[in-house]
Structures are given as C-alpha cells and as structure tokens.
C-alpha cells in the first residue's frame, strides 16, 4: 500500500476522480454500509491501490461541532476471536492531506433525527450525498468535522474486512 505521507504522485484532481469512481462503484455494490466504515474503506482503498493511487485507511475519532460522534477505543481487531466492538471511525487519507469520506453520510442519515452529526450534515446540505472528498483537514472545519487519526489499518486486515462486507451485502467480489 502506498503511504499518504509521501509526496503527491497523482494530481489532486486525479485523486478526486479515482476516489469518486471507486466509491460510487462500492456504494452501488454494497448497499448495507451503515456502521461499516472500516470494511467499506478497506474495499475502496484496495481498489485505489490496485489503480496506483497512494492512500491509507485511517482509524481514529471523529467529532462534529466539538461533540464526539465516534471515539477511537483502541486497535481495530479482525482476528475473528471475538465480535468486533469498536466505536471509532475510518476514512481514507491521500498524499497532500486529502481526506476521502465514503461512509459517514449513510451512517449519519440512518442516525436518529436528534443526532448532532446528522443535524449538522443536514444543515450543510450534504446528508443526501453518497460520499465526499476534501482537500485537507482545514477544509473539514466548513462541515464542523474534526478527524483525529490514531492508527492506520494494517494491510493484513483488508481481506477479512472485505469478505465480511461482501457477506453482509450478499455481493460477489
């Protein structure tokens, strides 16, 4: 997997286009992605890497308007020894500080109406979008979002997560 902390090898426009294509395809294939941010990001990241786009799946916490939405509670474990009980969030990071967010809007839309995250994204007029990509952490302030990366998803965790996403959605690879 390519390192998003390395210099940009693809233009921001090329990254945006690749993310849009891969994410659109994934959201069409996987209709059940609410609460599945890690698996969805793994599937999209894998395809982006296959297409030569440097990226990594970031794991961490997310707050909206200063209110925690998802709290990183430690490493995401995929060894199958116990059910996954994790309340963090995952997103895709690209070189140059670009952040791709494929899962948040579906999850927020499924949240209760009183959810701070849902209300904030509705006020911004983005709740009905499928995904978004922003040129950097500073731009996220427009949405009131603060991403705090705590770790990156290990490459060895991709296969079980993607297979789980496929099984959850009864989709074919």
Buried (B, 14 or more C-beta within 10 A) or exposed (E): BBEBEEEBEBEBEBBBBBBBBBBBEBBEBBEEBBBBBBBBBBBBBBBBBEEEBBBBBBBBBBBBBEEBBBBBEEBBEBEEEEEEEBEBBBBBBBBBBBBBBBBBBBBBBEBEEEBBBBBBBBEBEBBEBBBBBBBEBEBBEEBBBBBBBBBBBEBEBBEBBBBBBBEBBEBEE
